[in-house]
Amino acid sequence: MTQETRFPLQLDNVFFTSLQFRRVPELPDPLQLNILTQVRVYGEQFPDRLQIDLKIETPDDQPLMLSVELVGLFSAVEGQPKPDPSILSDFVNEKALYMLWPYMVQIVRQITSQMGTNPVNIMTPYIFDFKPLEQVSEPIEEEEEEEDSG
């Protein structure tokens, strides 16, 4: 008898799609960076498959500029009931992003250490707050302004 899990999805593959790093000649010590995070979820094949794109980047005015994008591919666990679409946001926030974040941390640490600086450690967010955007079923029509004739 198999025990059901709350999130019957497993991480199959992770790959980086973009790595960009640039630094000024003299970096301050200690280096403090502002990191922006973007998450995109492709759930067209959910519950069988799920793709999550994770991107971190610094604003342009930082002494160390970085932009890193990765893709995580998840699939349903065999022998488990198919996950309900209602768990998607919870899965992304409570499990998937915590599974993908260490890949970001390691690549940033490795590349920055090879750039002649102390390795940059990107802290794991205390909480992720991914919320799916509402899907619009019909195109938004622009209202035409009536001209006064008078």
C-alpha positions in Angstrom: 0.0 0.0 0.0 1.4 3.4 -1.0 1.1 6.4 1.1 -0.4 9.4 -0.7 1.6 12.6 -0.6 0.3 16.1 -0.6 2.4 17.0 -3.7 2.7 13.9 -5.9 5.2 15.6 -8.2 8.9 15.0 -8.7 11.7 17.1 -10.1 13.0 15.4 -13.3 15.4 18.0 -14.8 16.9 21.3 -14.1 18.9 23.3 -16.6 20.1 26.8 -17.0 18.9 28.9 -19.9 20.8 32.1 -19.3 23.9 33.1 -17.2 25.1 36.7 -17.2 27.6 38.2 -14.8 29.3 41.6 -14.9 31.3 43.4 -12.2 32.9 46.7 -11.6 36.7 46.5 -11.1 36.6 47.2 -7.3 33.8 45.6 -5.4 32.9 46.8 -1.9 33.5 44.5 1.0 31.1 43.3 2.2 29.1 43.2 -1.0 25.4 43.7 -0.6 23.1 43.0 -3.5 19.4 43.5 -4.2 18.0 40.5 -5.9 14.8 40.4 -7.9 13.0 37.1 -8.4 10.7 36.2 -11.2 8.7 32.9 -11.4 6.8 31.7 -14.5 4.8 28.5 -14.3 3.7 26.6 -17.4 0.9 24.2 -16.4 -0.7 23.3 -19.8 0.2 19.7 -19.3 -0.6 19.6 -15.6 -1.1 17.2 -13.7 1.2 15.0 -15.8 4.0 17.6 -16.3 4.9 21.0 -15.0 7.5 23.5 -16.0 8.7 26.3 -13.7 11.1 29.0 -14.9 13.0 30.8 -12.2 15.0 34.0 -12.8 17.0 36.1 -10.4 18.7 39.4 -11.4 20.1 42.5 -9.9 19.0 46.0 -10.8 21.4 47.8 -13.2 22.9 50.1 -10.6 24.6 47.3 -8.6 28.4 46.8 -8.5 27.9 43.2 -9.4 25.3 42.6 -12.1 23.9 39.1 -12.5 21.0 37.5 -14.3 20.5 33.8 -14.0 17.6 31.8 -15.4 16.8 28.2 -15.0 14.0 25.8 -15.9 12.7 23.0 -13.6 10.7 20.2 -15.1 8.4 18.2 -12.8 6.3 15.2 -13.5 3.6 13.2 -11.6 4.9 10.5 -9.4 3.9 7.0 -10.7 1.6 5.1 -8.5 0.2 8.2 -6.9 -3.2 9.9 -7.7 -2.9 12.8 -10.1 -2.6 16.1 -8.3 -5.5 18.4 -8.3 -5.0 21.8 -10.0 -5.9 23.5 -6.7 -2.6 22.5 -5.2 -0.5 24.2 -7.9 0.2 27.5 -6.0 0.9 25.7 -2.8 3.3 23.3 -4.6 5.2 26.1 -6.2 5.5 28.1 -3.0 6.0 25.3 -0.5 8.1 22.8 -2.4 9.1 23.5 -6.0 10.9 26.8 -5.5 12.8 25.4 -2.5 13.9 22.5 -4.7 15.1 24.9 -7.4 16.7 27.6 -5.3 19.9 25.6 -4.3 20.8 25.4 -8.0 20.7 29.2 -8.2 22.8 29.5 -5.0 25.4 27.1 -6.2 25.9 28.6 -9.7 26.1 32.2 -8.3 28.6 31.1 -5.6 30.7 29.2 -8.1 30.8 31.8 -10.8 31.4 34.8 -8.5 34.3 32.9 -6.8 35.9 32.4 -10.2 35.5 36.2 -10.9 38.2 37.0 -8.3 35.8 38.0 -5.5 34.5 36.3 -2.4 31.7 33.9 -3.4 28.3 35.6 -3.3 25.8 33.8 -1.2 22.2 34.4 -2.2 19.9 33.8 0.8 16.9 31.6 0.5 13.7 33.7 0.8 12.0 33.0 4.1 8.7 32.6 2.1 7.8 32.5 -1.5 4.6 34.2 -2.5 3.9 33.0 -6.0 0.3 33.7 -7.1 -0.9 32.7 -10.5 -2.2 35.5 -12.7 -5.9 35.2 -13.6 -6.4 33.9 -17.1 -8.5 36.1 -19.3 -10.9 34.0 -21.4 -11.8 36.8 -23.8 -9.6 39.5 -25.3 -9.9 42.9 -23.7 -11.6 45.4 -26.0 -10.7 49.0 -26.0 -13.6 51.4 -25.6 -13.9 53.9 -28.4 -14.4 57.5 -27.3 -17.4 59.2 -28.9 -16.8 62.5 -30.6 -19.0 65.4 -29.8 -20.6 67.0 -32.8 -21.8 70.3 -31.8 
